[in-house]
Amino acid sequence: MNYILFDGSSRNQLLPFTFTRPVADIRIGILTIREKWERILGSTTSTVTEDYLANKWPMVEMEQNVMINASFLPTPEFIAQIENLEENEAIFFEEDIVAFYALEDQEVDFSAFKSLELAGEAFKIEHTWDIFSKNAEAIAADFELLTMGRDSQHIPDSNNVICPENIFIEEGATLEFVTLNASAGPIYIGAHAEIMEGSIVRGPLALCDHAVLKLGSKVYGPTTIGPHSKVGGEVSNVVIFGYSNKGHDGFLGNSVLGEWCNLGADTNNSNLKNNYAEVRLWDYELEGFAKTGLQFCGLMMGDHSKCGINTMFNTGTVVGVSSNIFGSGFPRNFIPSFSWGGSAGMTTYKTSKAFEVAEIVMKRRNIEFSEDDKEILEHVFEETKKWRRD
């Protein structure tokens, strides 16, 4: 069977992260959504996404295909339904199409399909804040998926450990003289990851492959630090997709960072309003601020965005793709993609300059800034110019 993950109706609610990737490549828990499905199904997947992303993430169609809405994460009941799906059957959850069986070049008419109700509870990533607010459940599911039937590497004796049975260390990881408390949730330490001396970790935590916790870090779960990312200071309920750095002191809480982000030293964000009111967050579809239903909500930062030292972000701030923020005071709660500046005002961050930086940053990790990457960012630049003020 050929499996294809499609973006679904939640795609625009997951901006700015889906400006530069399909929904399937969002990281929540230890793995991306695509990685979860591929491990469980024992098969590679392809993608139906926006046209401008399709060169980098093409769809591969075969004679028999199962299409899966990528905003729905695998659960045991859902997996069983997927594996038993037959021709002209479709799974629905409320108004959402969740999965369906399609033959190659088939004209899909759901009115002619047999409708099945999604079995069990839906695990859906519908809004950007779901990425951090549902991260504990996702870490627990991925931890079981990745560690079942396997033995952890030995936890070095210098470490202070609570509930070692909930800790799994992959080969090549290093940690000495740190405190690991897995009583509230599992701690997963990926291959060749490092936790430096004096760090204090309270799970759930996913420290992915080649990620680093720097000296004296304080981590409150549920937190995910994606591959090749570096974190220092204090973080609480944060998801970092990968290749991003918060390398110094400062607080980051109830937040999501995309890839290739960098937070300058002593950057802090607020995750709670002074009046304890519900947090409102920029909504790209409404083109205004919308209620989240949350009391705690911090920073959402798209790929390739960066900020200078001592940057202060207000509660519920959304930063788009390839923005550069610096200076004193609080910048606006919504910073459009390709913005340059801070509280004193913003100008447009020209693509030529942004591309120069992206190429240098990615080359440091031996990754090419490809023509596909440039075309994607050029599209984002044009799509988001209506929100910039020159």
C-alpha positions in Angstrom: 0.0 0.0 0.0 1.1 3.5 -0.8 0.6 6.1 1.9 0.2 9.9 1.2 -0.1 12.5 3.9 -2.1 15.6 3.0 -2.2 19.0 4.7 -5.9 19.2 5.5 -8.0 22.1 6.7 -5.8 23.0 9.6 -2.8 24.1 7.4 -3.5 27.8 7.7 -4.0 27.6 11.4 -0.5 26.2 11.7 1.2 29.1 10.0 3.9 30.4 10.2 5.4 26.9 10.5 3.5 25.6 7.5 4.8 28.5 5.3 8.0 26.4 4.9 6.9 22.8 5.3 3.9 20.5 4.9 1.9 19.7 8.0 3.4 16.3 8.1 6.9 17.7 8.9 5.9 19.5 12.1 7.7 18.1 15.1 5.7 17.2 18.2 6.9 14.8 20.8 10.2 13.2 19.7 9.5 12.7 16.0 7.9 14.6 13.2 4.3 13.6 12.3 5.7 12.0 9.1 8.3 10.0 11.1 5.6 8.7 13.4 3.5 7.4 10.5 6.4 5.9 8.6 7.7 4.0 11.6 4.2 2.7 12.5 3.3 1.8 8.9 6.7 0.4 8.0 6.6 2.5 4.8 7.8 5.7 3.3 5.2 8.5 2.7 4.8 11.3 0.2 2.8 14.5 0.5 0.0 16.6 -0.9 0.7 20.1 0.0 0.8 23.7 -1.4 2.0 24.0 -5.0 5.0 26.1 -4.0 6.2 23.3 -1.6 5.6 20.4 -4.0 9.1 20.5 -5.7 10.7 19.8 -2.3 7.9 17.5 -1.1 6.4 15.8 -4.2 3.5 13.5 -4.2 4.1 9.9 -5.3 0.9 8.2 -6.4 0.6 4.4 -7.1 -2.1 2.1 -8.1 -3.6 1.8 -4.6 -3.2 4.7 -2.1 -4.3 5.6 1.4 -4.5 9.3 1.9 -4.1 10.5 5.6 -4.8 13.9 7.0 -1.4 14.8 8.5 -2.9 16.9 11.3 -4.2 13.7 12.9 -1.5 11.8 14.8 -1.5 8.0 15.0 -3.4 6.3 17.8 -3.9 2.5 18.2 -7.5 2.7 17.1 -6.8 5.0 14.1 -3.8 2.8 13.0 -6.1 -0.3 12.9 -8.6 1.6 10.8 -6.0 2.7 8.4 -4.6 -0.8 8.0 -8.1 -2.2 7.3 -9.3 0.6 5.0 -10.8 -0.7 1.7 -11.7 0.8 -1.7 -14.3 3.6 -1.6 -14.1 4.0 2.2 -13.3 7.2 4.0 -12.8 8.0 7.7 -14.3 11.2 9.1 -14.0 13.2 12.4 -16.8 15.7 12.7 -16.5 17.8 9.5 -12.9 16.7 8.7 -11.9 14.0 6.3 -9.3 12.0 8.2 -8.3 9.3 5.7 -9.6 7.6 2.5 -8.7 4.9 0.1 -8.0 6.1 -3.5 -7.0 4.3 -6.7 -4.6 6.0 -9.1 -6.2 8.9 -11.0 -9.5 8.2 -9.2 -12.1 11.0 -9.2 -12.9 11.2 -5.5 -16.5 11.8 -4.7 -17.0 11.3 -0.9 -20.8 11.2 -1.4 -20.2 7.8 -3.1 -17.9 6.6 -0.3 -18.7 4.5 2.7 -18.3 6.9 5.6 -16.6 5.6 8.8 -16.3 7.5 12.1 -12.8 7.9 13.5 -12.3 5.2 16.1 -11.2 6.2 19.6 -10.2 9.7 20.6 -8.8 12.1 18.0 -5.2 13.3 18.5 -5.3 16.4 16.2 -2.9 19.2 15.8 -5.2 22.0 14.9 -3.6 25.2 16.1 0.0 26.3 16.6 -0.4 26.2 20.4 -1.4 22.6 20.2 2.2 21.8 19.4 3.3 22.7 22.9 0.0 22.1 24.8 -0.3 18.5 23.5 3.5 17.7 23.6 3.3 15.6 26.8 1.0 13.1 25.2 3.1 13.1 22.0 6.4 12.5 23.9 4.8 9.6 25.9 3.6 8.0 22.6 6.9 8.4 20.8 8.9 7.2 23.8 6.9 3.9 23.8 7.3 3.6 20.0 11.0 4.2 20.0 12.0 2.2 23.1 9.7 -0.8 23.1 11.9 -4.0 23.4 15.1 -2.1 23.5 17.6 -1.4 26.3 18.8 2.1 27.2 22.5 2.9 27.4 23.8 3.0 31.0 23.2 6.2 32.9 26.6 7.4 34.2 26.9 7.1 38.0 27.8 10.8 38.4 24.2 11.8 37.6 21.4 12.4 40.1 18.4 10.3 38.8 14.8 10.0 39.8 12.7 7.2 38.1 15.5 5.8 35.9 13.0 3.3 34.4 11.5 6.3 32.6 14.8 7.4 31.0 16.2 6.2 27.7 19.6 7.1 26.4 20.6 6.4 22.8 24.1 5.3 21.8 26.7 8.1 21.7 24.9 10.5 24.1 26.9 12.1 26.9 25.8 13.4 30.3 27.7 13.9 33.6 26.8 15.6 36.8 23.2 16.4 35.8 19.8 15.9 37.5 17.2 13.9 35.7 13.7 13.7 37.2 11.4 11.5 35.1 8.7 11.1 37.7 6.3 13.4 35.8 7.1 11.9 32.4 9.7 10.1 30.3 13.1 11.6 29.4 14.5 10.6 26.0 18.1 11.5 25.1 18.9 11.0 21.4 22.0 9.6 19.7 25.1 11.8 20.2 23.1 14.4 22.2 24.8 16.1 25.2 23.6 17.4 28.5 26.4 19.5 30.1 27.2 19.6 33.8 24.9 21.3 36.3 21.8 21.0 34.1 18.5 20.2 35.9 15.8 18.4 33.8 12.2 17.6 34.8 10.4 15.4 32.2 8.8 14.9 29.9 11.8 15.7 27.7 12.8 14.8 24.2 16.4 15.8 23.6 16.7 14.7 19.9 19.8 13.5 18.1 22.9 15.7 18.3 21.0 18.3 20.4 22.8 20.0 23.3 21.7 21.3 26.7 24.4 23.8 27.8 26.0 24.2 31.3 23.5 24.7 34.1 20.4 24.6 31.9 17.0 24.4 33.6 14.3 22.5 31.7 10.7 22.0 32.7 8.7 19.5 30.6 7.0 18.8 28.5 9.8 20.1 26.2 11.2 19.0 22.9 14.6 20.1 21.7 14.9 19.1 18.1 18.0 17.6 16.3 21.1 19.7 16.2 19.6 22.4 18.5 21.3 24.0 21.5 19.6 25.3 24.6 20.8 27.2 27.6 19.1 29.1 30.4 15.5 28.3 31.4 12.9 26.7 29.2 9.4 25.4 30.1 7.0 23.6 27.8 8.8 24.5 24.6 9.0 22.7 21.2 12.0 23.4 19.0 11.8 21.8 15.6 15.5 21.4 14.9 18.7 23.3 14.0 17.8 26.2 16.2 19.6 27.8 19.1 18.7 29.4 22.4 22.2 29.0 23.6 22.3 31.5 26.6 20.6 32.6 29.7 17.0 33.9 29.5 13.5 32.4 29.8 11.5 30.7 27.0 8.1 29.3 27.9 5.0 27.8 26.2 6.6 28.5 22.9 7.4 26.9 19.5 10.5 27.7 17.4 10.9 26.4 13.8 14.2 25.5 12.2 17.3 27.7 11.8 16.1 30.2 14.5 18.5 31.9 16.9 17.7 33.7 20.1 20.4 36.2 21.4 21.8 36.1 24.9 19.3 37.1 27.6 16.3 36.9 25.3 13.1 36.5 27.4 9.5 35.9 26.6 6.3 36.4 28.6 4.0 33.5 28.7 1.4 35.0 31.1 -0.4 38.3 30.9 -0.2 40.6 33.9 -3.9 40.5 34.3 -4.0 36.7 33.9 -6.4 37.1 30.9 -6.8 34.7 28.0 -4.0 35.1 25.5 -4.9 36.2 22.0 -2.7 35.2 19.1 -2.3 36.4 15.5 -4.5 34.4 13.1 -3.3 34.4 9.5 -6.8 33.5 8.1 -8.6 36.2 10.1 -5.8 38.7 9.6 -6.2 39.7 13.3 -5.8 38.5 16.8 -8.0 35.5 17.9 -8.6 33.9 21.3 -6.6 30.8 22.2 -8.4 29.6 25.3 -5.1 29.6 27.0 -3.8 31.5 30.0 -0.2 30.5 29.2 1.1 31.1 25.7 4.5 32.6 24.6 6.3 32.9 21.4 5.7 31.3 17.9 8.7 31.9 15.7 8.9 30.7 12.0 11.9 29.3 10.3 15.1 31.3 9.8 14.0 34.1 12.2 16.5 35.5 14.7 16.7 38.1 17.5 19.5 40.1 19.1 20.7 40.1 22.7 18.2 41.2 25.4 15.2 40.9 23.2 11.9 40.9 25.1 8.8 39.2 23.6 5.3 39.9 24.9 2.8 37.2 25.8 1.4 35.6 22.6 3.9 36.9 20.0 3.9 35.5 16.5 7.1 36.0 14.4 7.0 35.0 10.8 9.7 33.5 8.6 13.1 35.1 8.1 12.7 38.1 10.4 15.5 39.8 12.3 14.5 41.5 15.6 16.7 43.6 17.8 16.8 46.7 20.0 15.2 47.7 23.3 11.6 47.6 24.3 8.9 45.1 23.3 8.3 44.6 19.6 4.8 44.1 18.2 2.8 40.9 19.0 2.8 40.1 15.3 6.0 40.5 13.3 5.4 39.6 9.6 7.8 37.5 7.7 10.9 39.2 6.3 10.8 42.0 8.9 13.9 43.8 10.1 13.9 46.0 13.3 12.2 46.1 16.6 10.0 48.3 18.8 11.3 51.4 17.2 9.9 50.3 13.8 10.3 47.7 11.1 11.6 47.7 7.5 11.6 44.9 4.9 14.4 42.3 5.2 15.4 41.9 1.6 15.6 38.4 0.3 19.1 38.8 -1.0 20.4 39.6 2.5 18.2 36.9 4.1 19.5 34.3 1.6 23.1 35.2 2.3 22.5 34.5 6.0 20.6 31.3 5.5 23.3 29.9 3.2 26.0 30.6 5.8 24.0 29.3 8.7 23.0 26.1 6.9 26.5 25.5 5.6 27.8 25.4 9.2 25.7 22.2 9.6 26.8 20.8 6.2 23.4 21.4 4.7 22.9 23.1 1.3 20.6 26.1 1.0 19.0 24.7 -2.2 17.2 26.3 -5.1 14.0 24.7 -3.7 14.6 26.5 -0.4 15.1 29.8 -2.2 12.0 29.4 -4.2 9.9 28.6 -1.1 11.2 31.7 0.7 10.7 33.9 -2.3 7.0 32.7 -2.4 6.6 33.4 1.4 8.2 36.9 0.8 5.5 37.7 -1.8 2.6 36.1 0.0 3.3 38.0 3.2 4.2 41.5 1.9 0.7 42.8 2.6 1.5 42.7 6.3 4.8 44.5 6.2 5.1 48.2 6.6 8.1 49.9 4.9 
